[in-house]
Amino acid sequence: MKFLDHLEEWLIATLLGAATLVVFMAVLHRYLSGLDIPVMQDFLISLNTSWAQELCVIMGVWMAKFGAAYGVRTGIHVGVDVAINRLDARWRARFIVIGLLAGALFTATVGALGANMMLHTSPDQTSEVMELPMRYVYLCLPLGSWLMCFRFLQVLVAFMRTGELPQHDHAYVEGLDEEIADAGKGATP
């Protein structure tokens, strides 16, 4: 399970970093090609960066699909649970189970419909600028949705075992506990 967790985090971070780099490069290119520097301006104008926007949109969609699954796993999705939290423990648990099952059913359905759409997309259908096969672009729909469905079921099993939902602690910094422990070992009393 740790491998899937790290793969999910790595994919999201890589897509975010790559999109940031592509946008920065495109903005820099646009700015520098507007400067009146004869040799550099001619060279930059000859470069075609029209693909940058399309690539960023595609990476953003992939990032959103896998980021939603990460959100379910870590408990960072926004939820309106004021009414549910006012219920007694037995009814609260029932509504949480129903909500998690509904989320799993919905994301499984979106994944199945996305897979159907992807499989029925013509191999000749490509993206407008980069001419990527749209099947690869649409692949994020079944993969991201099914991963999110798995995360809903994972949270459901954990809730049924422990009665706890994942809670995101905004003050927690990963790796900080180890650094504090290591610093404490090296300190002399």
N, C-alpha and C positions, 0 to 999 in steps of 0.2 A: 504494500500500500504506500510506503514511503516513496518508492520509485515513481508511482503515478502522481503523488503530491508534488515531488520535485520537478517532474516533467511538466506538469501544469504550470507551476510557478516559473520555470525556465522559459517556457513558450511565451507566457504573457510578458515577462520582462524583456525577452529578446525582441518580440514584436513592438513593444513600446519604445525600446531603445532604437531599433531600426527605423521606425516611423519618425521619431524625433530627428534622427540623423538625416533622413531623406528630406524632411521639411526644411531643416536648417540649410542643407545643400541647395535646395531649390530656391529658397529666399535669397541666399547669398549669390547664387547665379543670376537671379533676376536683378538684384541690386548692382552687382558688378558689371553686368552687361549694359546697364544704363549709363555707366561712366564713360566719358569721352577720352578713352585711352586707346589709340589707334590699333595696335596689334592685339592687345588683350580683348578689346571690345569685339573685334571681328571674329576672334577665336571663340569667345563665349557665345556670341549670337549664332555661330555655326553649330553649337551643341544643342541638342534637343532634350529638354527636361520636361516635356509635356506628360511623360509617364509618371512623374513623381506624385501628382495628385491622385491618380488612379491607384497606384500602389499603396498610398497611405490610406485610402478608403478601404481597400481590400484588407490590409493589415488591421485596420480599426475594427472591421466586422469580425475577423478571426479573434482578435483580442477580446471583443465584447462577449462572444460566445463562450470562450474558455474562462474569461473573467467572471461570468455569471456562475459557472460551476464552482469556481474558487470561492465566490461569495456564499454559496450554499454551504460549502464545507466549513468555512471559517465563521459563519454567522454574521457577516457584514452587510447582508441585505437589509434594507429598511423594511420594517414591518409595523403595521398598525395593530397592536395587540392589547389595546387598553381594555376592550370588552372581555377578551379571553382571559386576561390576567385577573379580572374581577370574579371569575367563576371559581367554584370550589375545585379542589385538586382533581377529582375524578372527571368532571365535565371538561376542565381545562385540558387534561391529557387526551380526552377523546377528540376534541376539536383540533388539537395539535396533530394527532395522528391523521385525521381526515385531511387537514391542510397539507401535510407532507405527502400523503398518498395522491392528493389532487395535483400537487406539483410534479410528482413522478409520472403520473398519467399524462399530464399536459406535455411535459418535455419528451416523453417517449413518443407521443403522437406527433409532435413537431419534428422529432428526429426521423420518424418513419416517413412523414410527408416530404421532409428534406431529402432523404435518400431516394425516394421515388422521383422527385424533381431532378435530382442530380443524375440518376440513371437514365432518365428520359430526355436529358438535354443532348442535343445534337453535338457530335464531336466537332462539327464545323463552327459551332457557336463560340465566339471568342470575345474577350473584353475589347472595348473600343480602341484604346490607345496601345496597350501592351500586347494585345492579341493573345492573352492567356486563354487556354481552354476554360470555358465557364464551369465545366465539371469540377475543376480543381478549386475554383473560387467557391462554388456551392458546397464543397465537401465539408466546410465548417458547420453547416446546418446539422447533418446527422451526427457528426463527431462531437460537436459542442453540446448539442441537445441530449444525446445519450449519456455523455459524461455528467451533465447536470442531473439527469434522471438517476444515474448511479449515486450521485452525491445526495439527492433527496432520500433515496433508499438507505444509504449509509447513515445519514442523520436519523432517520426513522428507527433503524435497528439500535443505534446508540441511545436514542430517547427511550425506547422500550426497555432497554437494559438498565439505564441509570436514572431516567426521569429528567435528564438535563439536555438542553439544547446548546449548540455551540454559541459562545458569547465572545465577541471581539473586544479585546481590551486595548483601547487606543493608547494607553500608556506603556504597553509592553513593546520592548525592542528586542527582536530575536538576536541571540548571541550575547546580549549584555550580561545575563546571569553567569555565563561561563567566564567572561572577562572579570567580573567582580570576584568570582570565586578564585580565579588565578591570581588576581591582585592581592587577595587576602592571604593566599598561601605564601606569597613572596614577602609580605610585610612582617617585620619583627616587632614583637610586643615590648 
